[in-house]
Amino acid sequence: MSKEREFDNFDDHAKDYRNTHDKSVEMSGADSDYFSEYKIIELLKFENPKQTLRILDFGCGDGNSSVYIRKYFPNATIFGVDVSEASIKLASEKGITNTIFNAYNGATLPFDAEEFDFIFTSMVFHHIEHKLHDGVLKEIRRVLKTGGRFYNFEHNPNNPFTRKVVRECEFDEDAVLLKPSYNREVTNKSGLKTDKLNYTLFFPRHEIFKIFLGLEKLLTWCPIGAQYYIRAIK
């Protein structure tokens, strides 16, 4: 990484990323696969899994989210991009059907305008310098179809448990969390229109808390969830 931070490059963490992530979230009662899958299940509140969609997994890392995009959107064509070439290599080795992974330069997405029905990103923007967010979002807008959707999942800095996990995770050393209000503002500034800001993950996933998990669907308005997501439309 250069002296002036722009993108946190995960080449050095790629090989051990999944084990490191599992350890960092261990106290939550779930593993990294759980957190990858729950986000894709959230998309089913808005998207039709039977459609033949073109989906971009932006900042796809080692492809773990794409595994679950394929599971829940079996008819989709999936593309994944990341600035980490080592992560892209691992993603490509997963052998996910009808899915193409490519490294890119972090500035210009290697796609034509209006290619994607929706774009998904998970825990990526806090690894990008804030001054670059507007440009990245304008590129995302460019490659979305008219009426296309953008889903941006992020850690919630309002949650003390989240701040602890991020503070203690080695690959989040340089991360700068995004306040939900800032995320919505910069998304709208790019020309996308935010129509949802939902909060998630209010209870640990240990068995003792299982009875409470059904309440989370009623708490999406409450700004203390461990994570949140923006849904925006072109």
matplotlib code that plots the C-alpha trace (Angstrom):
import matplotlib.pyplot as plt

x = [0.0, 1.3, 1.9, -1.3, -4.0, -6.4, -7.5, -6.6, -5.1, -5.7, -3.0, -1.1, -4.3, -5.9, -4.6, -5.6, -8.5, -11.3, -9.6, -8.8, -12.3, -13.7, -11.6, -12.6, -16.3, -16.1, -17.7, -20.8, -21.7, -21.4, -18.7, -17.8, -19.9, -23.0, -22.4, -21.8, -25.0, -27.3, -26.6, -27.6, -30.8, -31.5, -31.5, -34.4, -36.6, -36.2, -35.0, -36.6, -34.2, -35.9, -34.9, -31.9, -30.1, -26.6, -25.0, -21.8, -20.1, -18.0, -15.0, -15.6, -12.5, -12.1, -15.6, -17.4, -20.4, -20.6, -21.0, -24.2, -25.3, -25.1, -27.0, -29.9, -29.9, -29.3, -30.2, -27.9, -24.7, -22.3, -19.2, -16.7, -14.1, -11.4, -8.2, -6.5, -5.1, -4.4, -8.0, -9.3, -7.1, -8.7, -12.2, -11.6, -10.4, -13.8, -15.2, -18.6, -20.7, -21.4, -19.2, -16.3, -13.7, -11.3, -8.8, -9.2, -7.4, -9.8, -10.7, -12.5, -14.7, -14.0, -17.5, -19.7, -22.4, -25.7, -24.5, -25.9, -29.3, -27.9, -24.6, -23.8, -20.9, -20.1, -17.8, -15.8, -16.2, -14.5, -11.4, -11.5, -10.3, -13.4, -12.2, -12.5, -16.1, -17.8, -15.8, -16.3, -20.0, -20.2, -18.5, -21.0, -23.8, -22.4, -22.4, -25.9, -28.8, -31.5, -33.6, -30.8, -30.2, -27.1, -26.8, -24.0, -23.5, -21.4, -20.3, -22.3, -20.0, -22.9, -22.6, -19.9, -19.5, -18.9, -16.2, -14.5, -14.5, -13.1, -10.5, -9.2, -9.2, -5.8, -6.9, -9.2, -6.2, -6.6, -10.4, -12.4, -16.1, -18.9, -21.6, -25.0, -25.9, -22.6, -23.1, -26.6, -25.4, -22.5, -24.6, -27.2, -24.6, -23.3, -26.7, -28.1, -31.3, -31.3, -34.6, -33.7, -31.3, -31.9, -30.1, -29.3, -27.8, -29.1, -28.5, -25.6, -26.1, -25.5, -28.3, -29.5, -30.5, -32.2, -35.7, -35.0, -33.8, -37.3, -37.6, -34.8, -37.1, -39.1, -35.9, -34.5, -35.2, -33.2, -29.7, -27.8, -27.7, -24.2, -24.4, -26.6, -27.1, -28.0, -30.3, -30.2, -31.7, -30.4]
y = [0.0, 3.5, 6.1, 7.8, 5.2, 4.7, 1.0, -1.6, -4.3, -7.8, -9.7, -10.3, -11.5, -13.5, -16.9, -16.7, -14.3, -16.8, -18.2, -14.7, -13.6, -16.6, -15.8, -12.2, -12.9, -16.0, -14.2, -13.5, -17.2, -17.5, -17.9, -15.9, -18.1, -17.2, -13.5, -14.0, -15.9, -13.7, -10.7, -12.6, -13.7, -10.1, -9.4, -11.8, -9.2, -7.2, -9.4, -12.2, -15.2, -16.9, -14.1, -14.3, -11.4, -10.0, -9.4, -7.8, -8.7, -5.5, -6.1, -9.8, -10.9, -14.6, -15.1, -16.2, -14.0, -15.2, -18.7, -17.7, -15.4, -18.5, -20.6, -18.1, -16.8, -19.9, -18.3, -15.4, -14.5, -13.3, -11.2, -10.4, -7.7, -6.8, -4.9, -7.9, -10.3, -12.9, -12.9, -13.1, -16.2, -17.8, -16.9, -18.3, -21.6, -22.1, -23.2, -21.3, -22.0, -19.1, -16.8, -14.7, -13.1, -10.3, -8.0, -4.3, -1.1, 0.4, 3.3, 2.1, -1.0, -3.3, -3.2, -1.3, 1.1, -0.4, -4.0, -5.0, -5.6, -5.2, -4.7, -6.1, -5.1, -6.2, -4.5, -2.9, 0.9, 1.2, -0.1, 2.7, 6.2, 8.5, 11.0, 8.2, 7.1, 9.5, 8.3, 4.7, 5.2, 7.0, 4.0, 1.7, 3.9, 3.9, 0.1, -0.3, -0.6, 2.1, 1.0, -1.2, -1.6, -1.1, -2.9, -1.7, -3.6, -2.0, -2.2, 0.2, 2.4, 3.2, -0.4, -0.9, -4.6, -3.8, -1.3, -3.8, -6.5, -4.0, -2.7, -6.2, -7.6, -7.4, -6.7, -3.8, -2.0, 1.0, 0.7, 3.9, 3.0, 4.8, 6.5, 5.5, 9.2, 9.7, 6.5, 7.7, 11.2, 10.1, 7.5, 10.1, 12.6, 10.0, 10.1, 7.0, 7.3, 5.6, 4.1, 1.9, 2.1, -1.0, -2.1, -5.7, -8.2, -7.0, -10.2, -12.6, -15.9, -18.2, -20.7, -18.9, -15.9, -17.9, -17.0, -13.3, -13.5, -13.3, -9.8, -8.4, -8.0, -5.5, -3.5, -2.5, 1.1, 1.0, 2.5, 0.1, -3.0, -4.4, -3.8, -1.9, -1.7, 0.9, 0.0, 2.6, 2.7, 4.2]
z = [0.0, -0.8, 1.8, 0.7, 1.3, -1.6, -1.6, 0.9, -1.2, 0.2, -1.7, 1.6, 3.4, 0.6, 1.5, 5.1, 4.8, 5.5, 8.7, 9.9, 9.3, 11.1, 14.2, 14.2, 14.3, 16.5, 19.5, 17.4, 17.3, 13.5, 10.9, 7.8, 5.6, 7.7, 7.2, 3.5, 3.1, 5.1, 2.9, -0.2, 1.5, 2.2, -1.5, -1.9, -0.3, -3.5, -6.3, -8.2, -8.0, -11.1, -13.5, -15.8, -14.2, -14.8, -11.4, -10.5, -7.2, -6.6, -4.4, -4.6, -2.7, -2.6, -4.1, -1.0, -1.7, -5.3, -4.0, -2.3, -5.2, -7.4, -4.8, -4.6, -8.1, -10.2, -13.5, -13.2, -15.0, -12.3, -12.6, -9.8, -9.7, -7.1, -6.9, -5.3, -7.9, -5.3, -4.2, -7.7, -8.3, -5.2, -6.4, -9.9, -8.3, -6.7, -10.0, -9.6, -12.7, -15.1, -13.1, -14.3, -11.9, -13.0, -11.3, -12.1, -11.4, -8.9, -11.1, -14.3, -14.3, -17.3, -18.6, -21.0, -19.8, -18.6, -18.3, -14.9, -13.4, -10.0, -8.3, -4.8, -2.6, 1.0, 3.4, 0.6, 0.9, 4.3, 2.6, 0.0, 0.8, 1.3, -1.4, -4.0, -3.1, -5.4, -8.4, -7.6, -7.2, -10.6, -12.2, -10.5, -11.8, -15.3, -15.6, -14.1, -16.4, -16.2, -13.2, -12.0, -8.2, -6.1, -2.7, -0.4, 2.9, 5.5, 9.2, 11.4, 13.4, 15.8, 17.2, 19.8, 19.1, 15.4, 16.3, 18.6, 15.8, 13.3, 15.7, 16.5, 12.9, 11.3, 7.8, 9.0, 10.4, 8.0, 7.6, 8.1, 8.7, 6.9, 8.9, 7.4, 6.8, 4.9, 2.9, 1.8, 1.0, -1.2, -2.9, -3.8, -4.9, -7.5, -9.3, -7.7, -5.6, -2.2, -1.5, 1.5, 4.4, 6.5, 9.7, 10.4, 12.9, 16.3, 18.3, 18.5, 16.7, 19.7, 20.4, 23.5, 21.3, 18.6, 19.9, 19.3, 15.7, 14.2, 15.7, 13.5, 10.6, 12.7, 13.6, 10.3, 11.2, 14.4, 13.9, 16.3, 14.2, 13.7, 10.0, 7.5, 3.8, 1.3, -1.6, -4.4, -7.9, -11.2]

ax = plt.figure().add_subplot(projection="3d")
ax.plot(x, y, z, "-o")
ax.set_aspect("equal")
plt.show()
